[in-house]
């Protein structure tokens, strides 16, 4: 890619990002030292361009406001940059942005003013450059204790699903719409019991999961359960209608499936055949997820429940 086109595309992308974040009410954007250095080098780059013949423009890989993830362009510099170091730098930048979102969640005035949520923040875990992002509804007692999403029995079930997909927990990104455990009443006698978040709690928290998706930019999002689907897609419906429909969140495909806790209840309360049918339904959804993420599917995986 020619130098003029690279800089023009970069500036167009930067403008798109700033306009997008401004429309979401974001007033401050954290820049890495590398990004600051790049911006400072632009005047010299423009000066050098004026002395060279124009190169033929080539297509830009992503529209303004949505830079391609993990793409490494040829850099016009005497020092070669390896893909390994560039990937590390990209991950560092993503983690910096996610840390900024975490700090914003801790001071969320809308969440605090509701008075229906506990104080402990349970943010996200996993790969900040993941192709697959799992979104639940809200943390429970176990998650609140360890400050990490999906670490209780439901988390163990999710890890079993990931293992069947040929993935590890560290390879995907896992989060919740609501980052605080919902209270029952005033919370004094709640103990370890949990409840799903209410619409107003999800509405107050939606901008944060939206920001996370903007940083991670996964290939596919998995909404775990009806409540998560309603909060993420901002519409009501049954789990069956969500599973059978086509959904997207800001251009990213969203696949809705049963919450892992539903599978646990089916195993404990239903007859074996009903539990098997529930597992089959979830696995069918995961095959769609793998296809959307471009993950190869073996014959064994395709015929798990045949």
N, C-alpha and C positions, 0 to 999 in steps of 0.2 A: 504494500500500500504506500502511495506517495506521501511525502511529509506534509504537504498542504492539505491533502484530503484527510490524513490522520488527525491533524490539529483541528480542522473544521468539524470533523465528526465528533472529536472529543469535546469541543466547545458546545456543539449542538446537544450532545448527551448531557453535559453539565447543566445547561439551561433547562433541559427537560426535567432533570432530577430536582433542581431548585424550584421550578414551578409546581411540580407534583407535591413536594414536601410543603411548600407554602400553602397550597390548597387544602392540605390536611391540618393546617394550624401549627406546623413545626416552625419555631422561631430560631433555633440554633442547630447547626449541623457540625458534628465533630470531624475534623480532618486529620488524617495520619500525617506524620512528618514527610513521608514520601509524596503525598498528595500536595502538601504545601510547597515542597521543592519543585514539583512539576509545574505548578501554577506560576511560581516565580521565574521559571525558565522560559515561559511563553514569549516574552518580549524579544529575547535573543533568537528564539526559533523563528518568529515572524521576520526578523531582520535578515536572517540567513536565507529564508525562502525567497525574499525579494531579489536575491542575487543568482538564483538558479532557474533554469527553464521549468515550466509547469509540467508535472507528470500527468499521465492519463488517469482520470479518476476511476476507482473501482468501487463496487457496491459496499455499503456499510452493513456489517453483520447484524445490527440490531437497530430498531427505531429509536429516535431521541427519547430519553427518559427511561429506557430499559436496556442497559448495557448487557452484552452477552456475558454469561457466566463462564469463568475459567478460560476465556479466549486470551491467547498470548500473541500479540502482533509483533512483527519485526521492528525492532527499535533502531533508529538512526543514531547509533552511539558507538564509539570505538570499543566499548566494553561489552562483550556478549552477555546476554542474560539468559540463564538456563530456565527451562520450564519448571524445574523443581523449585528454584528460588522464587519464581513468579507466583506459583501456586501458594507457597507459604505466605508470601506477602498479601495475596488476595484473602487468604483465610484470616490473617491478622487484622486486616481492615474490617472484615465481616464481624469478627469478634469485638472489635472496638465499637462498632455501630450497635451490636446487640447489648453490649455493656451500657451504652448510653440509654437504650430503651429500658433496660433493667432499672437504671437510676430514675428514669421518668416514672416507671411503675411504682417505685417505692414512695414517690411523692404525689401519686395520682389524687388530685383533689376530688374528682367526681366519685372515685371508688370510696374514699374515706368518708365523704359526706353521706353516703347511703346508710351507714351504721349497721349494715347487715353482714359485713365481712370481717374476718379476723385480721390481725395485723401482719402476720408473717407472709412474706412474698415467696411464692413458689414459681420460679421462672421457667426456663426451658433447659433442655439438655440435648447433646448429640452434635452432629456435624453441621457447622454453620454454612457449608456449601452442599448440603444434601440434595439429592434428586427427589427424595420422598420426604414429605413433612406430614406428621401425624398431629392432629388437633383434637384434644379432648374438651370437656366442659369446664371443669374446675378441680383443684386438688382436694384430696380427702385427708383424713387424720394422719395416715402414714406419710403422705407426700408433705404435709405441713411439718411433720417431725423432722424429716430428712431434707426438706427444702429442695425437692427434686420431683418432677412429674412422673407418674406411673412407676412407683417403686413397691407398691403393695401387691396383693394377689392379682389384681387386674394388670399390673405392670409385668408380672411374671408370665401371665397368659399372653400378653403382647409380645414378649420376648420369644415365646414358643412359636408364635405366628411368624415373627421375623426369621427365626431359625429355619422354619419350613420354606421361607422365601429365599434362603441362602444368604441372609443378611444378619449383621450384628447391630445391637442397639446403637453403638457408636457411629454407625454408617448412616443413620437417618436422623432427622431432627424431630424432637417431640416437645409439644407445648400444650397449653390449655388456653381457652379464650379468657376465662377469669383467672387471675393470678393469686387470688386469696381464697382461702377456704370459707365457704358460706356458713353463716351462723344459723342455728336453730333457736329462735327466740332471741334472747340476749346472749346466748352462748355459754352461760354459766354452768348449766347442767348437761351440756351436749355430749361430753365424753368423746368417744371415738366414732360416734355416729355421724353420718354425712347427709347432705341433701344436694340436689342439682341447683345450679344458679337460676335466678329469676331473669326475665327479659331485661329489666332495668340494670341488673348487675352486669349482664353481658354487653348491653349497649354502652355502659360506662367504660368497659374494657376493650371494646372492639378495635379502637385505634391502635392499641399496642400489638395485637396479633396481626393487624394489617401491616404495621411497620415491620414486624418480624418477617412476614412473607416477602416484603419488599427487599429485605436484606438477603434472605436465603435464596429467594427466587427458585423454588423447587420446580421440577417438571410436573409433579402431581401432588395434590393435597388429599389426605385421607381424613374425613370427619368421622370421629368415633362416637356413634350414637346419635339419636334424634336431637337431643338438646344441643349438642355441638353443631349439628347441621343447621338447626334453626338459628343459632347465634351467628354462625359464620355466613350463612346465605341470607340472613335477615328476612326469613319468611317461615310460616308454619307448615306443618305437614306431618304425615305419618312416616315411620321408618321405612315402610314398604314403598311409599311413593317416592321418598328420597332415593332409595336404592335403585329404583327402576327409572329414575329420571337422569337427564344430562345436566350437569352443573359446572359452573366455573366461578372462580374468584379472581377478578381483575385479569382475565385471560388465561388463568391456570386451571386445568381440569380439577374438579373436586369429585372424589368418589366417596360415597357415604356407606358405612357398614355398621354392624352391631358393635356396641361397646364391649370390650373384653369382659367386663363384669357380667354382661348378659350371658355370655358363654358359661361363666362360672355358675350362675344361677341355674342354667339349663342342666348342667352336669350334676348339680346337687338336688334339684327338685323334680326334673322331668324324667320320663323314661328314656332309656338309652337311644332309641330311634329318634326322638325329638331332639336330643342333644346332638346327635350325629347330623341331623338336618341343619341345625343352627351352625355347626362347624362348616358344613358344606357351603352354606350361603356365604359365610365370611371368606372361605377360601376362594370361591368364585369371584368375590370382590377383589381379593388380593391378586388374582391372576390379571384382572383389569389394571390394577395398580402397576404390576410388573410390566405389562405391555406398554402402559403410558410412560413409564420411566425408561423403557428400552432395555429392560433386564431379560436376558435369555431365559426361556422356560423349558425345562427338561420334560421328557415324556413322563417320567415318574411324577413330576409336579402336576402335570395336566391330568393325570389319572388317579390322584390321591383318593378320590371318593367314588371312583367308577365301580 
